[in-house]
Every structure is written in structure tokens, then in C-alpha cells.
Amino acid sequence: MTAPKIDIYTKFTCPYCHRAKALLSSKNATFTEFDISMGGADKAAMLKRAPDARTVPQIFIGDVHVGGSDELAALERAGKLDALLAG
């Protein structure tokens, strides 16, 4: 089974973004980061995938919109993050 693609939309100075990336990195998860600090096409893509998103990070694991850093940490606390990362 192949690990799902992970996308994370961030802003440069966001501490929640750094926390989410650190958790994913601690799991040896490979992710693609899209910095939307200046808006543009990546922000438009994020809003297309998560129309109600108004904060960063916004994390997508495969087809699952996880949400933000707090939701990612909640998955870890519940013991569900490893299974999601495994696909």
C-alpha cells in the first residue's frame, strides 16, 4: 500500500503551521507545503479544496481534509494519525 499524498497550506510566520509540520516530520511523513502568505494561485487552490477555510494550516492527507494543527494533533492523541498516514 502506498502512503497517501499529504498537502499542507501554510503561512511563513504561523506557529500552528510549524507545529503541524513538526508532527508530520516526526512521523517521517513526506508532505508538500504550499506557502499562501502572499495569496495567489495556491491560496485559491486551498479555498477550492476547503471553501470554508479561513486559517492555516490546512492539511489534506489523501482525500481527507484533516483541518488544522489542532485537528491533526487530535488525530495523534486518538491514535488515528498513523493509520491515516499509512493509507
Z-matrix of the N, CA and C atoms (Angstrom, degrees):
N
C 1 1.444
C 2 1.531 1 109.02
N 3 1.303 2 116.34 1 135.82
C 4 1.448 3 122.04 2 -178.67
C 5 1.520 4 110.20 3 -91.77
N 6 1.320 5 115.92 4 138.72
C 7 1.464 6 120.31 5 177.33
C 8 1.524 7 109.46 6 -63.21
N 9 1.316 8 117.51 7 141.98
C 10 1.466 9 120.15 8 -179.63
C 11 1.531 10 111.60 9 -71.11
N 12 1.312 11 114.95 10 156.18
C 13 1.460 12 121.58 11 176.58
C 14 1.530 13 108.04 12 -70.64
N 15 1.317 14 116.28 13 136.35
C 16 1.466 15 121.64 14 179.58
C 17 1.518 16 108.37 15 -117.91
N 18 1.330 17 115.77 16 124.61
C 19 1.457 18 121.98 17 175.15
C 20 1.518 19 108.00 18 -117.56
N 21 1.331 20 116.14 19 138.03
C 22 1.451 21 120.96 20 176.80
C 23 1.527 22 108.53 21 -134.11
N 24 1.317 23 115.12 22 124.16
C 25 1.460 24 122.43 23 178.58
C 26 1.523 25 107.73 24 -96.28
N 27 1.334 26 116.75 25 126.65
C 28 1.456 27 121.64 26 -171.26
C 29 1.528 28 110.90 27 -135.04
N 30 1.328 29 114.01 28 172.21
C 31 1.465 30 122.87 29 166.77
C 32 1.520 31 106.57 30 -127.06
N 33 1.321 32 115.85 31 149.52
C 34 1.465 33 122.40 32 -169.95
C 35 1.523 34 113.72 33 -54.95
N 36 1.309 35 118.65 34 -45.69
C 37 1.463 36 121.08 35 -173.11
C 38 1.523 37 114.14 36 -97.41
N 39 1.303 38 118.32 37 13.57
C 40 1.468 39 122.50 38 -174.00
C 41 1.532 40 111.53 39 -81.06
N 42 1.347 41 117.72 40 115.51
C 43 1.471 42 119.49 41 179.19
C 44 1.530 43 112.91 42 -67.84
N 45 1.323 44 117.35 43 -30.17
C 46 1.465 45 120.51 44 177.65
C 47 1.523 46 110.93 45 -68.10
N 48 1.329 47 115.91 46 -33.95
C 49 1.460 48 120.93 47 176.72
C 50 1.523 49 110.18 48 -65.39
N 51 1.322 50 115.98 49 -44.71
C 52 1.469 51 120.23 50 178.75
C 53 1.533 52 110.50 51 -62.10
N 54 1.328 53 117.00 52 -39.86
C 55 1.470 54 121.06 53 179.69
C 56 1.532 55 110.78 54 -64.91
N 57 1.323 56 116.65 55 -43.94
C 58 1.467 57 120.28 56 179.64
C 59 1.528 58 110.95 57 -64.34
N 60 1.328 59 117.02 58 -43.72
C 61 1.460 60 120.32 59 179.43
C 62 1.524 61 110.79 60 -64.45
N 63 1.328 62 117.25 61 -37.35
C 64 1.464 63 120.24 62 178.62
C 65 1.523 64 110.70 63 -64.48
N 66 1.335 65 117.54 64 -40.89
C 67 1.466 66 120.27 65 178.65
C 68 1.522 67 110.23 66 -64.81
N 69 1.318 68 117.42 67 -45.45
C 70 1.464 69 119.90 68 178.70
C 71 1.530 70 110.83 69 -62.46
N 72 1.326 71 116.65 70 -41.60
C 73 1.467 72 120.44 71 179.18
C 74 1.523 73 111.44 72 -64.46
N 75 1.344 74 116.75 73 -36.26
C 76 1.471 75 119.88 74 179.12
C 77 1.521 76 111.39 75 -65.59
N 78 1.329 77 116.34 76 -21.11
C 79 1.465 78 122.29 77 177.01
C 80 1.526 79 111.36 78 -93.02
N 81 1.330 80 116.46 79 6.00
C 82 1.466 81 122.34 80 -176.09
C 83 1.523 82 112.19 81 57.89
N 84 1.320 83 116.01 82 30.07
C 85 1.460 84 121.15 83 178.85
C 86 1.522 85 109.53 84 -83.94
N 87 1.304 86 116.01 85 133.41
C 88 1.452 87 122.07 86 175.80
C 89 1.517 88 108.14 87 -90.10
N 90 1.322 89 116.32 88 129.43
C 91 1.457 90 119.40 89 -178.44
C 92 1.519 91 110.25 90 -137.01
N 93 1.328 92 114.25 91 159.03
C 94 1.456 93 121.55 92 175.00
C 95 1.522 94 107.13 93 -105.81
N 96 1.327 95 115.27 94 125.61
C 97 1.460 96 120.84 95 -178.78
C 98 1.522 97 109.77 96 -102.21
N 99 1.327 98 114.87 97 133.92
C 100 1.452 99 122.08 98 176.30
C 101 1.526 100 107.32 99 -117.90
N 102 1.326 101 116.94 100 110.78
C 103 1.456 102 121.52 101 179.60
C 104 1.528 103 108.10 102 -84.12
N 105 1.326 104 115.62 103 116.50
C 106 1.469 105 119.97 104 -177.87
C 107 1.530 106 111.21 105 -107.15
N 108 1.325 107 116.99 106 23.03
C 109 1.466 108 121.41 107 -178.47
C 110 1.530 109 112.42 108 -54.27
N 111 1.301 110 116.07 109 -36.06
C 112 1.461 111 120.41 110 -177.30
C 113 1.533 112 112.44 111 -103.91
N 114 1.325 113 117.19 112 13.61
C 115 1.469 114 119.71 113 -179.95
C 116 1.513 115 110.40 114 76.57
N 117 1.299 116 116.31 115 -139.08
C 118 1.454 117 121.61 116 175.17
C 119 1.520 118 114.50 117 84.37
N 120 1.335 119 114.57 118 -161.30
C 121 1.460 120 122.03 119 -173.42
C 122 1.526 121 112.57 120 -63.07
N 123 1.337 122 117.62 121 -36.87
C 124 1.464 123 119.50 122 -179.45
C 125 1.527 124 111.38 123 -67.30
N 126 1.333 125 117.42 124 -37.59
C 127 1.463 126 119.89 125 176.58
C 128 1.523 127 110.41 126 -66.63
N 129 1.318 128 116.65 127 -40.66
C 130 1.462 129 120.72 128 177.30
C 131 1.524 130 110.52 129 -61.78
N 132 1.334 131 117.14 130 -40.08
C 133 1.467 132 121.18 131 178.15
C 134 1.519 133 110.60 132 -64.56
N 135 1.346 134 117.22 133 -41.27
C 136 1.467 135 120.75 134 178.28
C 137 1.521 136 110.04 135 -61.29
N 138 1.325 137 116.81 136 -45.75
C 139 1.471 138 120.43 137 -178.20
C 140 1.528 139 111.89 138 -67.89
N 141 1.315 140 116.97 139 -27.65
C 142 1.466 141 119.72 140 175.20
C 143 1.527 142 109.88 141 -69.30
N 144 1.331 143 116.41 142 -39.03
C 145 1.469 144 121.28 143 -179.52
C 146 1.526 145 111.86 144 -76.93
N 147 1.323 146 116.90 145 -32.66
C 148 1.470 147 122.30 146 -177.90
C 149 1.530 148 107.79 147 -138.04
N 150 1.328 149 117.11 148 79.42
C 151 1.462 150 121.04 149 -172.35
C 152 1.529 151 115.45 150 -56.48
N 153 1.306 152 118.20 151 -28.89
C 154 1.461 153 120.63 152 -177.81
C 155 1.531 154 113.04 153 -92.97
N 156 1.302 155 117.86 154 2.21
C 157 1.464 156 121.45 155 -177.47
C 158 1.523 157 110.17 156 -70.47
N 159 1.321 158 115.27 157 128.14
C 160 1.467 159 120.34 158 177.76
C 161 1.523 160 112.05 159 -126.45
N 162 1.326 161 117.04 160 -2.19
C 163 1.456 162 121.54 161 -178.55
C 164 1.525 163 109.48 162 -129.38
N 165 1.302 164 114.83 163 165.85
C 166 1.464 165 121.23 164 173.31
C 167 1.523 166 107.75 165 -122.45
N 168 1.301 167 116.95 166 154.69
C 169 1.456 168 127.03 167 2.26
C 170 1.530 169 111.41 168 -77.63
N 171 1.299 170 114.83 169 160.15
C 172 1.462 171 122.33 170 167.26
C 173 1.523 172 104.88 171 -120.15
N 174 1.331 173 115.27 172 123.90
C 175 1.460 174 121.26 173 -171.30
C 176 1.520 175 109.63 174 -117.65
N 177 1.313 176 114.99 175 132.89
C 178 1.461 177 122.81 176 177.39
C 179 1.518 178 107.86 177 -124.28
N 180 1.321 179 116.54 178 125.32
C 181 1.456 180 121.92 179 175.93
C 182 1.522 181 106.08 180 -117.60
N 183 1.326 182 115.72 181 108.89
C 184 1.452 183 120.02 182 -172.17
C 185 1.521 184 108.54 183 60.88
N 186 1.325 185 116.44 184 -129.09
C 187 1.461 186 121.51 185 179.57
C 188 1.525 187 112.63 186 -89.97
N 189 1.324 188 117.25 187 2.62
C 190 1.462 189 121.61 188 -175.74
C 191 1.529 190 110.45 189 -94.54
N 192 1.325 191 115.49 190 124.42
C 193 1.469 192 120.17 191 172.35
C 194 1.518 193 106.55 192 -87.39
N 195 1.318 194 116.18 193 103.38
C 196 1.459 195 122.03 194 -177.57
C 197 1.517 196 110.52 195 -69.19
N 198 1.324 197 116.34 196 -41.06
C 199 1.454 198 121.90 197 -173.83
C 200 1.506 199 108.61 198 111.69
N 201 1.338 200 116.10 199 -134.11
C 202 1.453 201 120.64 200 -175.88
C 203 1.509 202 114.16 201 -105.47
N 204 1.316 203 115.05 202 -163.45
C 205 1.459 204 122.91 203 -177.47
C 206 1.526 205 111.70 204 -62.19
N 207 1.337 206 116.71 205 -41.75
C 208 1.467 207 119.91 206 -179.76
C 209 1.519 208 111.51 207 -63.65
N 210 1.320 209 116.93 208 -40.15
C 211 1.468 210 120.65 209 179.36
C 212 1.528 211 110.81 210 -68.30
N 213 1.334 212 116.30 211 -38.42
C 214 1.468 213 120.13 212 176.85
C 215 1.525 214 110.30 213 -62.71
N 216 1.331 215 116.62 214 -45.00
C 217 1.466 216 120.80 215 178.82
C 218 1.527 217 111.12 216 -64.31
N 219 1.328 218 117.38 217 -36.28
C 220 1.464 219 120.74 218 178.12
C 221 1.528 220 110.78 219 -64.39
N 222 1.327 221 117.41 220 -39.60
C 223 1.464 222 120.41 221 176.07
C 224 1.526 223 110.38 222 -61.01
N 225 1.322 224 116.41 223 -41.01
C 226 1.468 225 120.75 224 179.00
C 227 1.528 226 110.19 225 -63.81
N 228 1.328 227 117.45 226 -47.27
C 229 1.474 228 121.19 227 -179.73
C 230 1.529 229 111.96 228 -61.59
N 231 1.339 230 115.60 229 -34.05
C 232 1.463 231 120.37 230 -179.17
C 233 1.527 232 112.36 231 -81.49
N 234 1.332 233 116.98 232 -4.12
C 235 1.458 234 120.79 233 -179.60
C 236 1.523 235 113.72 234 76.11
N 237 1.348 236 117.42 235 21.68
C 238 1.460 237 121.07 236 -175.80
C 239 1.523 238 113.43 237 -106.61
N 240 1.323 239 117.46 238 -10.84
C 241 1.461 240 119.69 239 -174.86
C 242 1.527 241 112.12 240 -68.68
N 243 1.315 242 117.80 241 -43.05
C 244 1.472 243 120.27 242 -177.96
C 245 1.530 244 111.46 243 -58.54
N 246 1.321 245 116.85 244 -43.20
C 247 1.470 246 120.30 245 179.81
C 248 1.529 247 110.57 246 -64.58
N 249 1.328 248 117.18 247 -40.34
C 250 1.466 249 120.62 248 179.28
C 251 1.531 250 109.93 249 -65.17
N 252 1.318 251 116.79 250 -41.36
C 253 1.459 252 120.65 251 178.97
C 254 1.523 253 112.56 252 -67.90
N 255 1.312 254 116.52 253 -28.86
C 256 1.462 255 120.85 254 -179.97
C 257 1.521 256 112.39 255 -76.68
N 258 1.322 257 115.74 256 -19.63
C 259 1.462 258 120.18 257 -179.50
C 260 1.460 259 110.19 258 92.04
